Structure formats: structure tokens, C-alpha cells
Amino acid sequence: MTDGGAAMGALHTPLGLSGSGRQRYAAAMTLYQAGVISEAALEVYRICSPLDAQDPASLLIERRLPLPPGVVAP
């Protein structure tokens, strides 16, 4: 995934779909490499990656990290 727009879209993969946590993490890695999200935010997506139903936005808020562009608070 090299396109930032595609990565942003993948970051919004619906919760609960099989493999969706890993898709969100891959998108977050692309956005981290592009300087869009912080290393701390990337870590949240890594933690959530095996948990398809876990909303990374909740953990970002809990850790007082900014939400990536377009991510809405739960």
C-alpha cells in the first residue's frame, strides 16, 4: 500500500471483519511512514491489529493521542 489516500481509506475498515485489524495496522504503518500519524498512534494500531472488533480510536482517546484525519471518536 503506497497511496496515502488508499491508506486513509483502509484505516476506516469496518470493525469486526476478519483481518480488519491487520488491514488498519498496515494502513497506519503507511501513514506513519508518510509522517501523518505518530509512533505512539502506530503502536495503538499494532496493539489492536489482532483484535478485529477493537476500535483503535477508543485506545487513542484513552492515551490522549490525536485521532488520525477522518477518524471519528466512538
All heavy atoms as a GROMACS GRO file, in nm:
protein
  533
    1MET      N    1   0.086  -0.118   0.000
    1MET     CA    2   0.000   0.000   0.000
    1MET      C    3   0.090   0.123   0.000
    1MET      O    4   0.159   0.150   0.096
    1MET     CB    5  -0.087  -0.007   0.127
    1MET     CG    6  -0.189   0.101   0.137
    1MET     SD    7  -0.292   0.086   0.285
    1MET     CE    8  -0.361  -0.074   0.270
    2THR      N    9   0.090   0.195  -0.108
    2THR     CA   10   0.177   0.311  -0.117
    2THR      C   11   0.100   0.441  -0.127
    2THR      O   12   0.154   0.548  -0.105
    2THR     CB   13   0.270   0.300  -0.239
    2THR    OG1   14   0.190   0.285  -0.356
    2THR    CG2   15   0.363   0.181  -0.226
    3ASP      N   16  -0.026   0.434  -0.162
    3ASP     CA   17  -0.108   0.552  -0.180
    3ASP      C   18  -0.165   0.597  -0.046
    3ASP      O   19  -0.235   0.523   0.021
    3ASP     CB   20  -0.220   0.519  -0.279
    3ASP     CG   21  -0.316   0.635  -0.302
    3ASP    OD1   22  -0.286   0.746  -0.257
    3ASP    OD2   23  -0.420   0.613  -0.364
    4GLY      N   24  -0.134   0.721  -0.005
    4GLY     CA   25  -0.184   0.774   0.121
    4GLY      C   26  -0.335   0.776   0.127
    4GLY      O   27  -0.395   0.751   0.231
    5GLY      N   28  -0.401   0.806   0.014
    5GLY     CA   29  -0.547   0.805   0.010
    5GLY      C   30  -0.602   0.666   0.034
    5GLY      O   31  -0.700   0.648   0.106
    6ALA      N   32  -0.540   0.566  -0.026
    6ALA     CA   33  -0.582   0.428  -0.005
    6ALA      C   34  -0.560   0.388   0.140
    6ALA      O   35  -0.642   0.320   0.201
    6ALA     CB   36  -0.508   0.334  -0.098
    7ALA      N   37  -0.447   0.431   0.197
    7ALA     CA   38  -0.418   0.400   0.338
    7ALA      C   39  -0.522   0.465   0.428
    7ALA      O   40  -0.569   0.403   0.523
    7ALA     CB   41  -0.278   0.448   0.375
    8MET      N   42  -0.559   0.588   0.398
    8MET     CA   43  -0.659   0.656   0.480
    8MET      C   44  -0.791   0.580   0.473
    8MET      O   45  -0.858   0.563   0.573
    8MET     CB   46  -0.676   0.801   0.433
    8MET     CG   47  -0.744   0.888   0.534
    8MET     SD   48  -0.660   0.903   0.692
    8MET     CE   49  -0.523   1.005   0.649
    9GLY      N   50  -0.826   0.534   0.354
    9GLY     CA   51  -0.950   0.456   0.340
    9GLY      C   52  -0.943   0.326   0.417
    9GLY      O   53  -1.039   0.288   0.484
   10ALA      N   54  -0.830   0.256   0.411
   10ALA     CA   55  -0.815   0.129   0.482
   10ALA      C   56  -0.816   0.148   0.633
   10ALA      O   57  -0.853   0.057   0.706
   10ALA     CB   58  -0.686   0.060   0.438
   11LEU      N   59  -0.778   0.264   0.678
   11LEU     CA   60  -0.782   0.293   0.822
   11LEU      C   61  -0.925   0.288   0.874
   11LEU      O   62  -0.948   0.265   0.991
   11LEU     CB   63  -0.721   0.432   0.847
   11LEU     CG   64  -0.662   0.458   0.983
   11LEU    CD1   65  -0.549   0.364   1.015
   11LEU    CD2   66  -0.612   0.601   0.989
   12HIS      N   67  -1.021   0.306   0.784
   12HIS     CA   68  -1.163   0.306   0.821
   12HIS      C   69  -1.231   0.173   0.791
   12HIS      O   70  -1.353   0.167   0.784
   12HIS     CB   71  -1.235   0.420   0.748
   12HIS     CG   72  -1.174   0.554   0.776
   12HIS    ND1   73  -1.181   0.613   0.900
   12HIS    CD2   74  -1.102   0.637   0.698
   12HIS    CE1   75  -1.117   0.729   0.896
   12HIS    NE2   76  -1.067   0.744   0.775
   13THR      N   77  -1.152   0.066   0.774
   13THR     CA   78  -1.210  -0.066   0.751
   13THR      C   79  -1.305  -0.098   0.866
   13THR      O   80  -1.269  -0.079   0.983
   13THR     CB   81  -1.098  -0.173   0.743
   13THR    OG1   82  -1.009  -0.137   0.637
   13THR    CG2   83  -1.155  -0.311   0.717
   14PRO      N   84  -1.427  -0.143   0.836
   14PRO     CA   85  -1.525  -0.169   0.942
   14PRO      C   86  -1.474  -0.267   1.048
   14PRO      O   87  -1.404  -0.364   1.016
   14PRO     CB   88  -1.644  -0.227   0.867
   14PRO     CG   89  -1.631  -0.177   0.728
   14PRO     CD   90  -1.483  -0.168   0.703
   15LEU      N   91  -1.509  -0.238   1.170
   15LEU     CA   92  -1.473  -0.325   1.282
   15LEU      C   93  -1.542  -0.461   1.267
   15LEU      O   94  -1.653  -0.469   1.215
   15LEU     CB   95  -1.515  -0.263   1.415
   15LEU     CG   96  -1.452  -0.128   1.449
   15LEU    CD1   97  -1.516  -0.072   1.575
   15LEU    CD2   98  -1.303  -0.141   1.465
   16GLY      N   99  -1.475  -0.564   1.314
   16GLY     CA  100  -1.534  -0.696   1.320
   16GLY      C  101  -1.514  -0.784   1.197
   16GLY      O  102  -1.535  -0.905   1.204
   17LEU      N  103  -1.474  -0.726   1.085
   17LEU     CA  104  -1.448  -0.808   0.966
   17LEU      C  105  -1.319  -0.887   0.987
   17LEU      O  106  -1.221  -0.836   1.044
   17LEU     CB  107  -1.433  -0.720   0.842
   17LEU     CG  108  -1.554  -0.640   0.797
   17LEU    CD1  109  -1.519  -0.555   0.677
   17LEU    CD2  110  -1.670  -0.732   0.766
   18SER      N  111  -1.317  -1.010   0.942
   18SER     CA  112  -1.198  -1.093   0.957
   18SER      C  113  -1.078  -1.026   0.890
   18SER      O  114  -1.085  -0.987   0.773
   18SER     CB  115  -1.223  -1.230   0.894
   18SER     OG  116  -1.109  -1.312   0.907
   19GLY      N  117  -0.972  -1.008   0.965
   19GLY     CA  118  -0.849  -0.946   0.913
   19GLY      C  119  -0.851  -0.794   0.913
   19GLY      O  120  -0.753  -0.731   0.874
   20SER      N  121  -0.960  -0.733   0.960
   20SER     CA  122  -0.970  -0.587   0.954
   20SER      C  123  -0.869  -0.516   1.045
   20SER      O  124  -0.820  -0.409   1.010
   20SER     CB  125  -1.112  -0.540   0.987
   20SER     OG  126  -1.149  -0.575   1.120
   21GLY      N  127  -0.836  -0.576   1.158
   21GLY     CA  128  -0.738  -0.515   1.246
   21GLY      C  129  -0.601  -0.505   1.179
   21GLY      O  130  -0.533  -0.404   1.188
   22ARG      N  131  -0.565  -0.609   1.109
   22ARG     CA  132  -0.436  -0.609   1.039
   22ARG      C  133  -0.438  -0.512   0.920
   22ARG      O  134  -0.337  -0.450   0.889
   22ARG     CB  135  -0.401  -0.750   0.994
   22ARG     CG  136  -0.380  -0.841   1.116
   22ARG     CD  137  -0.301  -0.963   1.086
   22ARG     NE  138  -0.299  -1.070   1.183
   22ARG     CZ  139  -0.275  -1.063   1.312
   22ARG    NH1  140  -0.254  -0.949   1.368
   22ARG    NH2  141  -0.273  -1.169   1.390
   23GLN      N  142  -0.554  -0.500   0.855
   23GLN     CA  143  -0.565  -0.402   0.745
   23GLN      C  144  -0.547  -0.260   0.800
   23GLN      O  145  -0.478  -0.178   0.739
   23GLN     CB  146  -0.702  -0.411   0.678
   23GLN     CG  147  -0.716  -0.527   0.584
   23GLN     CD  148  -0.850  -0.524   0.514
   23GLN    OE1  149  -0.955  -0.514   0.578
   23GLN    NE2  150  -0.846  -0.530   0.383
   24ARG      N  151  -0.609  -0.231   0.915
   24ARG     CA  152  -0.594  -0.098   0.974
   24ARG      C  153  -0.449  -0.073   1.015
   24ARG      O  154  -0.397   0.037   0.997
   24ARG     CB  155  -0.689  -0.083   1.094
   24ARG     CG  156  -0.834  -0.064   1.053
   24ARG     CD  157  -0.923  -0.032   1.172
   24ARG     NE  158  -0.935  -0.144   1.263
   24ARG     CZ  159  -1.022  -0.245   1.249
   24ARG    NH1  160  -1.105  -0.245   1.146
   24ARG    NH2  161  -1.026  -0.343   1.336
   25TYR      N  162  -0.382  -0.177   1.066
   25TYR     CA  163  -0.242  -0.161   1.106
   25TYR      C  164  -0.153  -0.134   0.985
   25TYR      O  165  -0.066  -0.047   0.988
   25TYR     CB  166  -0.193  -0.284   1.182
   25TYR     CG  167  -0.048  -0.277   1.223
   25TYR    CD1  168   0.002  -0.168   1.294
   25TYR    CD2  169   0.040  -0.378   1.190
   25TYR    CE1  170   0.136  -0.161   1.332
   25TYR    CE2  171   0.174  -0.373   1.227
   25TYR     CZ  172   0.220  -0.264   1.297
   25TYR     OH  173   0.353  -0.258   1.334
   26ALA      N  174  -0.176  -0.206   0.876
   26ALA     CA  175  -0.098  -0.183   0.753
   26ALA      C  176  -0.119  -0.040   0.704
   26ALA      O  177  -0.023   0.027   0.663
   26ALA     CB  178  -0.138  -0.283   0.645
   27ALA      N  179  -0.242   0.006   0.710
   27ALA     CA  180  -0.271   0.145   0.669
   27ALA      C  181  -0.201   0.243   0.762
   27ALA      O  182  -0.143   0.343   0.717
   27ALA     CB  183  -0.421   0.168   0.670
   28ALA      N  184  -0.205   0.214   0.892
   28ALA     CA  185  -0.140   0.302   0.989
   28ALA      C  186   0.012   0.307   0.965
   28ALA      O  187   0.073   0.414   0.977
   28ALA     CB  188  -0.170   0.255   1.132
   29MET      N  189   0.071   0.195   0.930
   29MET     CA  190   0.215   0.193   0.901
   29MET      C  191   0.247   0.284   0.782
   29MET      O  192   0.344   0.360   0.785
   29MET     CB  193   0.261   0.050   0.871
   29MET     CG  194   0.408   0.040   0.834
   29MET     SD  195   0.523   0.094   0.964
   29MET     CE  196   0.514  -0.045   1.074
   30THR      N  197   0.164   0.278   0.679
   30THR     CA  198   0.184   0.364   0.563
   30THR      C  199   0.173   0.512   0.603
   30THR      O  200   0.255   0.595   0.562
   30THR     CB  201   0.081   0.332   0.453
   30THR    OG1  202   0.101   0.195   0.412
   30THR    CG2  203   0.096   0.423   0.333
   31LEU      N  204   0.074   0.543   0.685
   31LEU     CA  205   0.054   0.681   0.729
   31LEU      C  206   0.166   0.727   0.821
   31LEU      O  207   0.208   0.843   0.817
   31LEU     CB  208  -0.082   0.696   0.796
   31LEU     CG  209  -0.201   0.673   0.702
   31LEU    CD1  210  -0.332   0.673   0.778
   31LEU    CD2  211  -0.203   0.776   0.590
   32TYR      N  212   0.217   0.636   0.904
   32TYR     CA  213   0.332   0.669   0.990
   32TYR      C  214   0.454   0.702   0.904
   32TYR      O  215   0.523   0.802   0.926
   32TYR     CB  216   0.362   0.553   1.085
   32TYR     CG  217   0.492   0.567   1.157
   32TYR    CD1  218   0.508   0.662   1.257
   32TYR    CD2  219   0.601   0.488   1.122
   32TYR    CE1  220   0.631   0.677   1.322
   32TYR    CE2  221   0.723   0.502   1.186
   32TYR     CZ  222   0.737   0.597   1.286
   32TYR     OH  223   0.858   0.612   1.350
   33GLN      N  224   0.479   0.618   0.804
   33GLN     CA  225   0.594   0.641   0.716
   33GLN      C  226   0.582   0.771   0.639
   33GLN      O  227   0.682   0.833   0.605
   33GLN     CB  228   0.612   0.523   0.621
   33GLN     CG  229   0.656   0.397   0.692
   33GLN     CD  230   0.657   0.275   0.603
   33GLN    OE1  231   0.589   0.268   0.502
   33GLN    NE2  232   0.735   0.175   0.642
   34ALA      N  233   0.459   0.815   0.615
   34ALA     CA  234   0.434   0.941   0.545
   34ALA      C  235   0.433   1.060   0.641
   34ALA      O  236   0.417   1.174   0.598
   34ALA     CB  237   0.302   0.934   0.470
   35GLY      N  238   0.448   1.033   0.771
   35GLY     CA  239   0.451   1.140   0.870
   35GLY      C  240   0.314   1.193   0.910
   35GLY      O  241   0.304   1.299   0.971
   36VAL      N  242   0.208   1.118   0.879
   36VAL     CA  243   0.073   1.162   0.909
   36VAL      C  244   0.034   1.130   1.053
   36VAL      O  245  -0.038   1.206   1.117
   36VAL     CB  246  -0.029   1.100   0.810
   36VAL    CG1  247  -0.172   1.135   0.846
   36VAL    CG2  248   0.004   1.144   0.668
   37ILE      N  249   0.079   1.014   1.104
   37ILE     CA  250   0.048   0.977   1.243
   37ILE      C  251   0.179   0.955   1.319
   37ILE      O  252   0.284   0.930   1.259
   37ILE     CB  253  -0.042   0.853   1.252
   37ILE    CG1  254   0.028   0.727   1.200
   37ILE    CG2  255  -0.175   0.876   1.181
   37ILE    CD1  256  -0.048   0.598   1.229
   38SER      N  257   0.171   0.962   1.450
   38SER     CA  258   0.288   0.948   1.536
   38SER      C  259   0.323   0.801   1.560
   38SER      O  260   0.242   0.711   1.535
   38SER     CB  261   0.261   1.014   1.671
   38SER     OG  262   0.162   0.941   1.742
   39GLU      N  263   0.442   0.780   1.613
   39GLU     CA  264   0.484   0.645   1.651
   39GLU      C  265   0.392   0.590   1.759
   39GLU      O  266   0.359   0.471   1.758
   39GLU     CB  267   0.629   0.648   1.699
   39GLU     CG  268   0.686   0.512   1.730
   39GLU     CD  269   0.833   0.516   1.766
   39GLU    OE1  270   0.896   0.622   1.757
   39GLU    OE2  271   0.885   0.410   1.804
   40ALA      N  272   0.348   0.675   1.851
   40ALA     CA  273   0.257   0.631   1.958
   40ALA      C  274   0.123   0.586   1.900
   40ALA      O  275   0.065   0.487   1.945
   40ALA     CB  276   0.237   0.744   2.059
   41ALA      N  277   0.073   0.657   1.801
   41ALA     CA  278  -0.053   0.618   1.736
   41ALA      C  279  -0.034   0.486   1.660
   41ALA      O  280  -0.121   0.398   1.664
   41ALA     CB  281  -0.102   0.727   1.642
   42LEU      N  282   0.079   0.470   1.594
   42LEU     CA  283   0.109   0.346   1.524
   42LEU      C  284   0.108   0.229   1.622
   42LEU      O  285   0.056   0.122   1.592
   42LEU     CB  286   0.244   0.355   1.452
   42LEU     CG  287   0.290   0.228   1.382
   42LEU    CD1  288   0.194   0.189   1.270
   42LEU    CD2  289   0.431   0.247   1.329
   43GLU      N  290   0.162   0.250   1.740
   43GLU     CA  291   0.166   0.145   1.842
   43GLU      C  292   0.023   0.104   1.881
   43GLU      O  293  -0.004  -0.015   1.903
   43GLU     CB  294   0.244   0.192   1.964
   43GLU     CG  295   0.245   0.095   2.080
   43GLU     CD  296   0.316  -0.037   2.054
   43GLU    OE1  297   0.375  -0.057   1.945
   43GLU    OE2  298   0.311  -0.124   2.141
   44VAL      N  299  -0.068   0.198   1.889
   44VAL     CA  300  -0.208   0.165   1.919
   44VAL      C  301  -0.263   0.073   1.811
   44VAL      O  302  -0.328  -0.028   1.841
   44VAL     CB  303  -0.293   0.293   1.933
   44VAL    CG1  304  -0.442   0.261   1.930
   44VAL    CG2  305  -0.256   0.366   2.061
   45TYR      N  306  -0.238   0.105   1.686
   45TYR     CA  307  -0.287   0.020   1.577
   45TYR      C  308  -0.219  -0.117   1.580
   45TYR      O  309  -0.283  -0.218   1.548
   45TYR     CB  310  -0.269   0.089   1.442
   45TYR     CG  311  -0.375   0.193   1.419
   45TYR    CD1  312  -0.353   0.326   1.453
   45TYR    CD2  313  -0.498   0.159   1.365
   45TYR    CE1  314  -0.451   0.422   1.434
   45TYR    CE2  315  -0.597   0.254   1.345
   45TYR     CZ  316  -0.573   0.384   1.380
   45TYR     OH  317  -0.672   0.479   1.362
   46ARG      N  318  -0.094  -0.124   1.622
   46ARG     CA  319  -0.026  -0.253   1.636
   46ARG      C  320  -0.094  -0.337   1.744
   46ARG      O  321  -0.121  -0.455   1.725
   46ARG     CB  322   0.122  -0.236   1.668
   46ARG     CG  323   0.199  -0.370   1.670
   46ARG     CD  324   0.331  -0.360   1.742
   46ARG     NE  325   0.318  -0.331   1.883
   46ARG     CZ  326   0.281  -0.419   1.977
   46ARG    NH1  327   0.251  -0.543   1.945
   46ARG    NH2  328   0.275  -0.383   2.103
   47ILE      N  329  -0.121  -0.275   1.858
   47ILE     CA  330  -0.186  -0.346   1.969
   47ILE      C  331  -0.322  -0.399   1.925
   47ILE      O  332  -0.361  -0.511   1.959
   47ILE     CB  333  -0.201  -0.251   2.090
   47ILE    CG1  334  -0.064  -0.223   2.151
   47ILE    CG2  335  -0.297  -0.308   2.194
   47ILE    CD1  336  -0.063  -0.109   2.250
   48CYS      N  337  -0.396  -0.319   1.850
   48CYS     CA  338  -0.530  -0.356   1.807
   48CYS      C  339  -0.532  -0.450   1.686
   48CYS      O  340  -0.636  -0.507   1.654
   48CYS     CB  341  -0.611  -0.231   1.775
   48CYS     SG  342  -0.643  -0.126   1.919
   49SER      N  343  -0.418  -0.470   1.621
   49SER     CA  344  -0.418  -0.544   1.494
   49SER      C  345  -0.473  -0.686   1.502
   49SER      O  346  -0.543  -0.727   1.410
   49SER     CB  347  -0.279  -0.542   1.430
   49SER     OG  348  -0.187  -0.616   1.504
   50PRO      N  349  -0.449  -0.762   1.610
   50PRO     CA  350  -0.507  -0.898   1.611
   50PRO      C  351  -0.653  -0.900   1.659
   50PRO      O  352  -0.716  -1.004   1.662
   50PRO     CB  353  -0.416  -0.975   1.707
   50PRO     CG  354  -0.362  -0.871   1.799
   50PRO     CD  355  -0.352  -0.745   1.717
   51LEU      N  356  -0.704  -0.784   1.698
   51LEU     CA  357  -0.838  -0.774   1.756
   51LEU      C  358  -0.931  -0.703   1.658
   51LEU      O  359  -0.951  -0.582   1.665
   51LEU     CB  360  -0.831  -0.698   1.888
   51LEU     CG  361  -0.724  -0.746   1.988
   51LEU    CD1  362  -0.710  -0.649   2.102
   51LEU    CD2  363  -0.759  -0.886   2.037
   52ASP      N  364  -0.990  -0.780   1.567
   52ASP     CA  365  -1.069  -0.721   1.459
   52ASP      C  366  -1.184  -0.633   1.508
   52ASP      O  367  -1.224  -0.539   1.440
   52ASP     CB  368  -1.123  -0.831   1.368
   52ASP     CG  369  -1.013  -0.905   1.294
   52ASP    OD1  370  -0.906  -0.845   1.269
   52ASP    OD2  371  -1.034  -1.023   1.261
   53ALA      N  372  -1.237  -0.661   1.626
   53ALA     CA  373  -1.352  -0.585   1.677
   53ALA      C  374  -1.311  -0.466   1.764
   53ALA      O  375  -1.395  -0.386   1.802
   53ALA     CB  376  -1.445  -0.677   1.757
   54GLN      N  377  -1.182  -0.453   1.794
   54GLN     CA  378  -1.134  -0.344   1.881
   54GLN      C  379  -1.124  -0.214   1.800
   54GLN      O  380  -1.060  -0.211   1.696
   54GLN     CB  381  -0.998  -0.379   1.940
   54GLN     CG  382  -0.933  -0.268   2.019
   54GLN     CD  383  -1.008  -0.235   2.147
   54GLN    OE1  384  -1.047  -0.325   2.219
   54GLN    NE2  385  -1.027  -0.109   2.174
   55ASP      N  386  -1.185  -0.109   1.853
   55ASP     CA  387  -1.180   0.022   1.788
   55ASP      C  388  -1.054   0.096   1.833
   55ASP      O  389  -1.044   0.133   1.950
   55ASP     CB  390  -1.304   0.103   1.822
   55ASP     CG  391  -1.313   0.233   1.746
   55ASP    OD1  392  -1.218   0.267   1.673
   55ASP    OD2  393  -1.417   0.300   1.759
   56PRO      N  394  -0.956   0.116   1.745
   56PRO     CA  395  -0.834   0.186   1.784
   56PRO      C  396  -0.861   0.328   1.834
   56PRO      O  397  -0.787   0.379   1.918
   56PRO     CB  398  -0.750   0.188   1.657
   56PRO     CG  399  -0.805   0.082   1.570
   56PRO     CD  400  -0.949   0.070   1.606
   57ALA      N  401  -0.968   0.391   1.786
   57ALA     CA  402  -0.999   0.528   1.828
   57ALA      C  403  -1.019   0.536   1.979
   57ALA      O  404  -0.977   0.632   2.043
   57ALA     CB  405  -1.121   0.581   1.754
   58SER      N  406  -1.081   0.434   2.037
   58SER     CA  407  -1.103   0.433   2.182
   58SER      C  408  -0.971   0.435   2.258
   58SER      O  409  -0.955   0.508   2.356
   58SER     CB  410  -1.184   0.310   2.223
   58SER     OG  411  -1.310   0.311   2.164
   59LEU      N  412  -0.877   0.354   2.212
   59LEU     CA  413  -0.746   0.348   2.279
   59LEU      C  414  -0.666   0.476   2.252
   59LEU      O  415  -0.595   0.523   2.342
   59LEU     CB  416  -0.669   0.224   2.233
   59LEU     CG  417  -0.542   0.191   2.308
   59LEU    CD1  418  -0.562   0.186   2.459
   59LEU    CD2  419  -0.486   0.059   2.258
   60LEU      N  420  -0.678   0.532   2.134
   60LEU     CA  421  -0.611   0.660   2.106
   60LEU      C  422  -0.661   0.767   2.202
   60LEU      O  423  -0.582   0.843   2.259
   60LEU     CB  424  -0.635   0.703   1.961
   60LEU     CG  425  -0.562   0.622   1.854
   60LEU    CD1  426  -0.621   0.652   1.716
   60LEU    CD2  427  -0.413   0.649   1.856
   61ILE      N  428  -0.792   0.772   2.223
   61ILE     CA  429  -0.850   0.870   2.314
   61ILE      C  430  -0.805   0.843   2.457
   61ILE      O  431  -0.767   0.936   2.529
   61ILE     CB  432  -1.004   0.868   2.301
   61ILE    CG1  433  -1.044   0.925   2.165
   61ILE    CG2  434  -1.069   0.946   2.415
   61ILE    CD1  435  -1.189   0.903   2.130
   62GLU      N  436  -0.807   0.717   2.497
   62GLU     CA  437  -0.764   0.680   2.632
   62GLU      C  438  -0.620   0.724   2.658
   62GLU      O  439  -0.587   0.769   2.768
   62GLU     CB  440  -0.776   0.528   2.649
   62GLU     CG  441  -0.736   0.477   2.785
   62GLU     CD  442  -0.750   0.326   2.792
   62GLU    OE1  443  -0.854   0.272   2.751
   62GLU    OE2  444  -0.654   0.262   2.841
   63ARG      N  445  -0.537   0.714   2.557
   63ARG     CA  446  -0.396   0.753   2.570
   63ARG      C  447  -0.372   0.901   2.539
   63ARG      O  448  -0.259   0.946   2.534
   63ARG     CB  449  -0.309   0.666   2.479
   63ARG     CG  450  -0.307   0.522   2.525
   63ARG     CD  451  -0.218   0.439   2.438
   63ARG     NE  452  -0.212   0.304   2.491
   63ARG     CZ  453  -0.114   0.220   2.466
   63ARG    NH1  454  -0.014   0.255   2.387
   63ARG    NH2  455  -0.115   0.100   2.517
   64ARG      N  456  -0.481   0.973   2.514
   64ARG     CA  457  -0.475   1.117   2.484
   64ARG      C  458  -0.390   1.149   2.363
   64ARG      O  459  -0.314   1.246   2.361
   64ARG     CB  460  -0.429   1.195   2.607
   64ARG     CG  461  -0.521   1.178   2.725
   64ARG     CD  462  -0.468   1.246   2.848
   64ARG     NE  463  -0.542   1.202   2.963
   64ARG     CZ  464  -0.623   1.280   3.033
   64ARG    NH1  465  -0.640   1.405   3.000
   64ARG    NH2  466  -0.686   1.231   3.137
   65LEU      N  467  -0.407   1.065   2.262
   65LEU     CA  468  -0.337   1.085   2.134
   65LEU      C  469  -0.436   1.142   2.034
   65LEU      O  470  -0.555   1.111   2.038
   65LEU     CB  471  -0.282   0.951   2.083
   65LEU     CG  472  -0.175   0.887   2.171
   65LEU    CD1  473  -0.148   0.744   2.125
   65LEU    CD2  474  -0.049   0.969   2.169
   66PRO      N  475  -0.388   1.223   1.941
   66PRO     CA  476  -0.478   1.279   1.840
   66PRO      C  477  -0.530   1.168   1.746
   66PRO      O  478  -0.457   1.075   1.714
   66PRO     CB  479  -0.392   1.379   1.765
   66PRO     CG  480  -0.252   1.342   1.794
   66PRO     CD  481  -0.251   1.271   1.926
   67LEU      N  482  -0.654   1.181   1.706
   67LEU     CA  483  -0.710   1.088   1.610
   67LEU      C  484  -0.658   1.122   1.471
   67LEU      O  485  -0.644   1.240   1.437
   67LEU     CB  486  -0.864   1.099   1.611
   67LEU     CG  487  -0.933   1.058   1.741
   67LEU    CD1  488  -1.083   1.086   1.730
   67LEU    CD2  489  -0.907   0.914   1.774
   68PRO      N  490  -0.629   1.021   1.389
   68PRO     CA  491  -0.585   1.048   1.253
   68PRO      C  492  -0.695   1.122   1.176
   68PRO      O  493  -0.812   1.114   1.212
   68PRO     CB  494  -0.564   0.908   1.194
   68PRO     CG  495  -0.539   0.821   1.311
   68PRO     CD  496  -0.623   0.879   1.421
   69PRO      N  497  -0.659   1.192   1.072
   69PRO     CA  498  -0.758   1.265   0.992
   69PRO      C  499  -0.872   1.172   0.949
   69PRO      O  500  -0.848   1.061   0.902
   69PRO     CB  501  -0.680   1.313   0.870
   69PRO     CG  502  -0.538   1.315   0.915
   69PRO     CD  503  -0.524   1.204   1.016
   70GLY      N  504  -0.994   1.217   0.970
   70GLY     CA  505  -1.111   1.142   0.928
   70GLY      C  506  -1.161   1.039   1.025
   70GLY      O  507  -1.267   0.982   1.008
   71VAL      N  508  -1.083   1.008   1.129
   71VAL     CA  509  -1.126   0.910   1.229
   71VAL      C  510  -1.215   0.982   1.328
   71VAL      O  511  -1.180   1.086   1.382
   71VAL     CB  512  -1.005   0.844   1.300
   71VAL    CG1  513  -1.050   0.756   1.414
   71VAL    CG2  514  -0.923   0.764   1.200
   72VAL      N  515  -1.332   0.924   1.352
   72VAL     CA  516  -1.431   0.985   1.440
   72VAL      C  517  -1.428   0.916   1.575
   72VAL      O  518  -1.419   0.793   1.583
   72VAL     CB  519  -1.572   0.973   1.376
   72VAL    CG1  520  -1.678   1.032   1.466
   72VAL    CG2  521  -1.572   1.039   1.240
   73ALA      N  522  -1.438   0.994   1.680
   73ALA     CA  523  -1.443   0.939   1.816
   73ALA      C  524  -1.566   0.851   1.832
   73ALA      O  525  -1.672   0.885   1.782
   73ALA     CB  526  -1.443   1.051   1.918
   74PRO      N  527  -1.550   0.739   1.901
   74PRO     CA  528  -1.664   0.649   1.924
   74PRO      C  529  -1.768   0.712   2.016
   74PRO      O  530  -1.741   0.799   2.092
   74PRO     CB  531  -1.602   0.526   1.985
   74PRO     CG  532  -1.468   0.567   2.035
   74PRO     CD  533  -1.429   0.689   1.959
   0.00000   0.00000   0.00000
